[in-house]
Amino acid sequence: MHEVSAIYTIRSKYNTLSAKEKKIADFILEHPKESVNPSIEELAELIGISESTMVRFARKIGYSGYQRFRIALARETIPSNEQLFESEVTEGEDPVDLVFRHTRKTLDETYAKLERKTVRDAASLLAGCRNLYLMGLGGSNILAQDAYHKLIRTGLNCQYASDFHLQLMLASQASEDDTALIISHTGSGHDTLALAEELRNNGCKLIILTSNTRSPLAKMGDLVLAVSTGSSPVVAESFSARITSLVLIDVLYVEILEILQDKGVENLNKMRSIIAKRRI
């Protein structure tokens, strides 16, 4: 389906659409490029219809979901130099300058908007829970593993698995005494939502680390840590958001150690000591 023009598809199937679906079609046909960047929640609000209508519209014109349609529309309307990275790549521009500048910008924006109370509340939940589940899929799984690598040093009972089914099995064992840190750039993946649903059904507290604070996953969280991002809608992976997420994990690590005080330092030194024995 991605080889066919999304604009052509909308026009060819326009007469089969409902009144609300035609409202979506009219907006996209009039503002094709501007329709790409907003999330499904933002675009639905802008047009004045529900998110479910947006999904039905995408399926009505032949796509499996809204995200597939959005990617097809982006490929058709976004210039190729905006598809290489999460910001426009100008011909002849130094890649070093581009990547460092954009990453610094994302870090600065996240720092400026970060709610300190939310960070402290998240650290308190993590420090006081019986089990700490660290979860994420795809690129976010790498971030979850980094969180595991950091937070296990504090002495907390950390639970991590790289496989989705194993994560789902862990989620099935969660209780109201536990807390989960779920990492997801988009906050809209079916499998990630399944993990959150299972955890929540078992009474587990949810801390969501995401770039999309209006996503279905964010709406399920007890606390949300937001990462600013200027990623291109056609670039699924947000490089700078990954770096910023790693920084926020470090922030949580420091906050947790401050809460645990002497006990945290004792656990940290135990781990440092055992690792030091393996060095020449």
Steps between C-alpha positions, in 0.01 A plus 500: 500500500794735571587509125167665416453874547313569823353817351380310191349231722303757701366662183411170335303380805355836602143415399501188721582698814256604770439868578753499786754309291457754217578772754835328563561453128426866425745618763779268385449580132516871578793470746690180408841589646352662812298182566810285541672640807216509759426182694167329440368664818612847396371470143163364616464796736604744227244362252232463766437127489582201722818290487292191420364677191859569390579129530185402307590750229846346454356150480221612267753615240700178526761537774532264797510793741548874530876476547542313169297770327701775668829349382369468143384862505835613640698320232291671238504852643825529700818576296766228500750716690252506792474121501866424579503624857254653746577847371564628150840404358634785287734406216860556602418539870743339743325192653694557824356851536150381404478211746664679793292815449172308480583281801593803711174666397297196609685480831448872567129484416447196724694664783293818474168315508589229749279502809725449799215378721413230248862383499510488881164321520619246242822438693300454822277240336800314362694513827207373707362219285537126561588420136609747234408394146701664220329460165523616141489351151715553192736793548337573835608157622861617476405791727325265741815288514706810577254583782545147633879535482483827696227432755609150601803671658270663756394166646142525372339174390511572126323277246593518130462281190583574137229275353142628476345172618733491800405858581135402479566209737669738745205737475262216590685461834482868596303625799389824664831507690695527174590780258583482129704744293376463141699672227344573160577775248155501337294351783269336249638151428249218548745279690615779731137583578437130574783506756363814664147358509616179670706690755219742576245220535724354769512829690860583405589871490608625156766759424509582130808644327388622157521769235123496451322616814162474328546138395283210622793376708552837671130512591541169686792623712494610861792729417637613162856612432497697175781511246495788253566403140502665161507174309378478143167317467652273237795406723364242743803505727576822688875511549515800731206373707703185567790703638267715710326192639836363613565828681162480677582145611823637651296768677272234651807301607642796694160588651450140618843485663425823685175347629667176606786691665751275685327178393524600134868591530567170677337307216688706243834432667427126518451495126806713433706268716397180326556652153842633605613145579464409133742770386873449446 
